[in-house]
Amino acid sequence: MAGQGSGGNVIAAICSFFIPGLGQLVQGRIFPALLFFVITAVSYALAATVIFFFMWFVGAIVHLWAIIDAAKYKGSD
């Protein structure tokens, strides 16, 4: 990737908008991709229950973090 604001980072951020962690996967960062996906998916799944309804907030924060992380990734030059 060319760096923050590059076309690749914009595409990665758009990918993370639809599926958290997909942008990191597009950038070749497997561990952060899995981490963002699992935490967000588990948070949203727990929010679907009545008992852990507040977890939607955690899921939304991590989802937003995944989008911003994909957009601001500088790469290792």
Secondary structure, DSSP 8 states (H G I E B T S, - for coil): ---TTSHHHHHHHHHHHHSTTHHHHHTT-HHHHHHHHHHHHHHHHHHTSSTTTTHHHHHHHHHHHHHHHHHH-----
